[in-house]
């Protein structure tokens, strides 16, 4: 059984020889500068050193541009020792921090009215823009067709796409004040994504669709169940229809915050798996797997344990082993590794997790 098969079958609750060992968050996408100073070149060899399976987070991406295109170069509006303020080509103004774990936030949003949106999608959201596909697409297809790792089609989120153009607060008002604008944004982007997926699926088979949402805080989802069902569920049902038509069995949602209640809504709309279930936001994976036996789960191990020390890490490994036995679970940290974690502790966490994965099977 290869990595690709283990990934899909684990999340579907089917029999596997073991679950896959994937970085989820970490590895080459979280090499802290101090690690590189202590171990020069670690960023280039960390995946091989720690034995991670698969590509990227464990499942690969194609590199097709699913974001706004025709962006041009950003304009720097202000720069100090600590920050850069810049305007991106679509009008978004963001403040970028030169240090810390989380590096940017938006201070001005490009979409406020329907005319803003009409101009935005005409300029930046043409699904037929040839620049969306890399020049070496034909060369990449050979690797994709011969792969042993899962490969995803990407969606920037039904809620996620809208919030990144309007901001959470403005979007919250728009659900009530300008619902036609919100419907149009969510529907249009989903239609665009499906058109791009059709082009990709004509060339290669995919294993999952991943949607980035980040639509919850520690208090739960940022919209009500009623708003989810009215605005988001129709888009997810179209995504699920596409998945069925193309033999794609995993629809995976990425959302931070407390997402236990959101899990039920997503399952109702056709989603099959979620991650990363941040522990400090209140998520309890044992409870999730018991409450929603049809959901696949990824992540859910406390990233904070990596700087708390070996005893804390060992407790997470006990938890990981028990959760794997429940089925439908792929273990990993519940978000990016914080700069407080030393490479030694990160390595201990991952090597311990690899031992758990290799010696524990779902009891199904």
VOGU-3710 file (C-alpha; in Angstrom, 3 decimals, decimal comma):
1> xxxxxxxxxx> 0,000/0,000/0,000  1,516/3,354/-1,001  1,234/6,788/0,608  -1,548/7,853/-1,724  -3,688/4,828/-0,871  -3,040/5,134/2,877  -4,048/8,799/2,890  -7,375/8,302/1,125  -8,315/5,045/2,816  -7,463/6,325/6,292
11> xxxxxxxxxx> -9,685/9,391/5,910  -12,508/7,248/4,502  -12,308/4,775/7,389  -11,190/1,872/5,213  -8,639/-0,774/6,198  -4,970/0,230/5,940  -1,699/-1,390/6,927  -0,898/1,852/8,792  -1,635/5,564/8,519  0,753/7,847/6,594
21> xxxxxxxxxx> 3,471/9,890/8,331  3,071/13,443/7,054  4,472/16,787/8,192  1,021/18,512/8,013  2,509/21,762/9,364  6,253/22,054/9,582  9,194/20,749/7,630  10,281/22,978/4,784  7,358/25,356/5,323  8,403/26,161/8,907
31> xxxxxxxxxx> 12,192/26,367/9,052  12,940/29,039/11,605  16,042/31,169/10,995  17,641/29,992/14,238  17,360/26,380/13,057  19,146/27,262/9,838  21,855/29,101/11,770  22,420/26,116/14,061  22,175/23,514/11,287  23,106/25,137/7,949
41> xxxxxxxxxx> 21,197/23,537/5,086  18,543/21,946/7,302  15,792/23,478/5,189  16,892/21,459/2,174  17,162/18,074/3,867  14,653/18,104/6,739  12,031/16,015/4,936  14,520/13,256/4,176  16,126/13,492/7,610  12,845/13,026/9,476
51> xxxxxxxxxx> 11,321/10,570/7,011  8,223/12,539/6,048  6,061/10,853/3,440  4,470/12,539/0,467  4,894/16,064/-0,872  4,461/19,502/0,704  2,256/18,853/3,763  2,043/15,203/2,750  -0,366/15,755/-0,105  0,871/17,671/-3,115
61> xxxxxxxxxx> -0,385/20,710/-5,029  -0,171/21,345/-8,762  1,003/24,946/-8,832  -1,978/26,151/-10,861  -2,758/29,746/-9,895  -6,127/29,670/-8,125  -5,691/33,232/-6,844  -6,330/36,563/-8,573  -4,091/36,981/-11,616  -2,857/40,081/-13,462
71> xxxxxxxxxx> -1,587/41,482/-10,162  1,571/43,303/-11,169  4,161/44,360/-8,588  3,199/45,524/-5,091  3,742/49,178/-4,191  5,626/49,865/-0,956  3,814/52,608/0,956  5,903/52,574/4,138  8,876/50,705/5,565  10,518/50,747/9,002
81> xxxxxxxxxx> 12,893/48,402/10,823  9,939/46,237/11,851  7,244/46,515/9,153  6,495/47,031/5,487  3,163/48,461/4,348  2,419/47,662/0,716  -0,438/47,796/-1,758  -0,902/44,694/-3,844  -1,983/44,806/-7,470  -5,639/44,170/-6,637
91> xxxxxxxxxx> -5,834/47,097/-4,202  -5,318/45,132/-0,970  -3,136/47,046/1,502  -1,254/44,800/3,913  1,156/45,332/6,779  3,994/42,811/6,799  6,041/42,164/9,934  9,717/41,333/9,551  9,768/39,018/12,577  7,512/36,718/14,616
101> xxxxxxxxxx> 5,426/33,675/13,770  2,568/35,394/11,932  3,815/37,950/9,470  1,041/40,033/7,956  -2,422/41,464/8,281  -4,626/43,419/5,885  -5,454/47,039/6,690  -7,500/47,904/3,594  -9,745/45,616/1,569  -10,371/45,887/-2,183
111> xxxxxxxxxx> -14,096/44,973/-2,326  -16,709/47,210/-0,715  -19,478/47,439/-3,323  -20,882/45,507/-6,269  -19,124/47,804/-8,771  -15,816/47,083/-6,967  -16,502/43,383/-7,368  -17,516/43,598/-11,032  -14,287/45,426/-11,866  -12,231/43,056/-9,690
121> xxxxxxxxxx> -13,417/39,828/-11,261  -13,072/41,221/-14,792  -9,439/42,194/-14,172  -8,217/39,465/-11,844  -10,453/36,369/-12,056  -10,456/35,177/-15,653  -10,407/31,339/-15,518  -9,076/31,291/-19,097  -6,028/33,435/-18,315  -3,216/31,283/-19,793
131> xxxxxxxxxx> -0,775/32,459/-17,108  -2,674/30,359/-14,555  -0,943/27,237/-15,845  2,868/26,951/-15,518  4,892/26,798/-18,716  6,141/23,325/-17,800  2,652/21,868/-17,175  3,229/19,039/-19,656  6,457/18,070/-17,882  4,750/18,137/-14,492
141> xxxxxxxxxx> 2,022/15,817/-15,746  4,494/12,954/-16,077  5,386/13,223/-12,378  1,727/13,532/-11,372  0,729/10,460/-13,359  3,562/8,373/-11,881  3,192/9,620/-8,288  2,660/7,590/-5,120  1,482/10,592/-3,054  -1,970/12,263/-2,844
151> xxxxxxxxxx> -2,574/15,247/-5,128  -5,099/18,004/-4,500  -7,256/20,376/-6,445  -7,260/23,731/-4,666  -10,100/26,071/-3,673  -9,301/29,300/-1,808  -12,464/28,957/0,232  -16,124/29,791/-0,128  -16,010/32,002/2,967  -12,218/32,269/2,758
161> xxxxxxxxxx> -12,150/33,884/-0,691  -14,764/36,472/0,303  -13,112/37,341/3,623  -9,763/37,865/1,885  -11,391/40,466/-0,406  -13,705/42,160/2,148  -12,450/41,396/5,666  -14,404/39,508/8,319  -16,233/42,502/9,776  -17,283/43,950/6,420
171> xxxxxxxxxx> -18,354/40,500/5,246  -20,445/40,007/8,404  -22,434/43,130/7,556  -22,619/42,239/3,860  -24,489/38,987/4,575  -27,397/41,211/5,674  -26,855/44,508/3,841  -25,739/43,306/0,395  -26,464/39,554/0,238  -26,447/39,609/-3,576
181> xxxxxxxxxx> -22,798/40,718/-3,482  -21,812/37,866/-1,145  -23,700/35,288/-3,212  -22,045/36,551/-6,378  -18,536/36,433/-4,895  -18,920/32,923/-3,476  -20,692/31,544/-6,534  -18,389/33,138/-9,102  -15,167/32,015/-7,437  -16,491/28,462/-7,035
191> xxxxxxxxxx> -17,497/28,411/-10,703  -14,030/29,669/-11,641  -12,378/26,998/-9,525  -14,480/24,236/-11,087  -13,556/25,433/-14,596  -9,878/25,244/-13,688  -10,372/21,832/-12,068  -11,994/20,523/-15,243  -8,878/21,452/-17,195  -6,603/19,733/-14,674
201> xxxxxxxxxx> -8,785/16,650/-14,228  -8,741/16,116/-17,986  -5,005/15,430/-17,689  -4,534/13,605/-14,376  -6,448/11,855/-11,584  -6,754/13,659/-8,243  -7,245/12,354/-4,719  -8,711/15,325/-2,880  -10,085/18,832/-3,089  -8,812/21,165/-0,371
211> xxxxxxxxxx> -10,672/24,359/0,563  -9,046/27,026/2,747  -11,623/28,665/4,978  -10,164/29,879/8,318  -13,693/30,793/9,339  -13,670/30,254/13,105  -12,238/31,726/16,290  -11,912/30,015/19,667  -15,631/30,795/20,105  -16,722/28,920/17,005
221> xxxxxxxxxx> -17,662/29,678/13,412  -17,738/33,306/12,277  -21,144/32,868/10,645  -24,335/31,211/11,839  -25,626/27,824/10,678  -28,407/29,659/8,852  -25,923/31,772/6,895  -23,760/28,738/6,186  -26,689/26,841/4,719  -27,904/29,805/2,671
231> xxxxxxxxxx> -24,629/31,123/1,278  -21,981/28,396/1,534  -23,738/25,028/1,333  -24,838/25,449/-2,317  -21,220/26,039/-3,330  -20,060/22,997/-1,376  -22,731/20,863/-2,958  -21,401/21,863/-6,394  -17,906/20,971/-5,224  -19,176/17,603/-3,980
241> xxxxxxxxxx> -20,924/16,958/-7,303  -17,684/17,652/-9,165  -15,818/15,321/-6,811  -18,292/12,481/-7,383  -18,182/12,935/-11,162  -14,376/12,677/-11,128  -13,911/9,904/-8,574  -12,439/12,217/-5,911  -13,344/10,837/-2,502  -11,834/13,399/-0,116
251> xxxxxxxxxx> -13,044/16,990/0,272  -10,805/18,538/2,926  -11,410/21,811/4,803  -8,629/23,843/6,403  -9,943/26,115/9,152  -8,381/27,412/12,316  -10,310/27,991/15,538  -12,961/25,901/17,279  -14,468/23,937/14,386  -16,371/21,126/16,102
261> xxxxxxxxxx> -19,792/22,622/15,346  -18,655/23,628/11,874  -17,739/19,991/11,276  -21,395/18,958/11,312  -22,385/21,697/8,857  -19,547/20,767/6,523  -20,489/17,085/6,572  -24,081/18,047/5,800  -22,840/19,974/2,716  -20,754/17,070/1,354
271> xxxxxxxxxx> -17,336/17,637/2,958  -15,530/14,480/4,133  -12,532/15,690/6,200  -11,274/18,696/8,185  -8,066/19,954/9,787  -6,152/21,055/11,864  -8,417/21,120/14,988  -6,340/23,464/17,148  -6,265/22,223/20,710  -5,957/25,635/22,393
281> xxxxxxxxxx> -9,124/26,715/20,578  -11,001/24,002/22,497  -11,165/21,180/19,946  -11,142/17,644/21,383  -10,390/15,080/18,682  -11,653/12,122/20,678  -14,971/13,902/21,007  -14,981/14,852/17,301  -14,337/11,301/16,118  -17,003/9,919/18,449
291> xxxxxxxxxx> -19,568/12,573/17,556  -18,935/12,507/13,799  -17,917/8,959/12,857  -18,087/9,837/9,131  -15,477/12,621/9,284  -11,792/12,264/8,445  -9,474/14,239/10,720  -5,908/15,505/10,306  -3,686/17,257/12,872  -4,939/17,859/16,403
301> xxxxxxxxxx> -1,661/17,475/18,345  -0,562/20,433/20,450  2,208/22,364/18,697  2,956/24,026/22,053  4,316/20,717/23,336  7,333/21,244/21,087  8,632/24,057/23,298  7,308/22,676/26,583  9,683/19,708/26,446  9,878/15,956/26,133
311> xxxxxxxxxx> 7,317/15,099/28,815  4,694/17,227/27,075  5,627/15,679/23,721  5,335/12,186/25,173  1,813/12,972/26,356  0,871/13,992/22,814  2,209/10,684/21,517  -0,053/8,750/23,897  -2,932/10,802/22,577  -1,888/10,205/18,956
321> xxxxxxxxxx> -1,771/6,446/19,428  -5,259/6,359/20,932  -6,700/8,537/18,175  -5,133/6,465/15,390  -6,842/3,400/16,825  -10,231/5,112/16,488  -9,779/5,345/12,719  -10,124/8,111/10,121  -7,231/10,007/11,709  -3,851/11,191/10,384
331> xxxxxxxxxx> -1,759/12,702/13,204  0,256/15,897/13,096  0,702/19,271/14,777  -2,376/21,478/14,972  -0,719/24,438/13,201  2,653/25,863/12,204  5,552/25,265/14,562  6,159/28,296/16,803  9,566/29,985/16,951  9,819/29,008/20,649
341> xxxxxxxxxx> 10,389/25,384/19,611  14,001/24,286/19,253  14,934/22,056/16,354  15,926/19,356/18,870  12,408/19,334/20,321  10,793/19,483/16,883  12,895/16,513/15,836  12,010/14,594/18,992  8,302/15,290/18,387  8,420/14,083/14,789
351> xxxxxxxxxx> 10,652/11,073/15,372  8,398/10,025/18,253  5,337/10,487/16,064  6,908/8,431/13,297  7,435/5,563/15,749  3,779/5,815/16,829  2,587/5,800/13,212  4,711/2,814/12,262  3,529/0,719/15,205  -0,170/1,625/15,473
361> xxxx> -3,062/0,580/13,242  -6,673/1,788/13,174  -8,915/-0,715/14,922  -11,600/-1,034/12,263
//
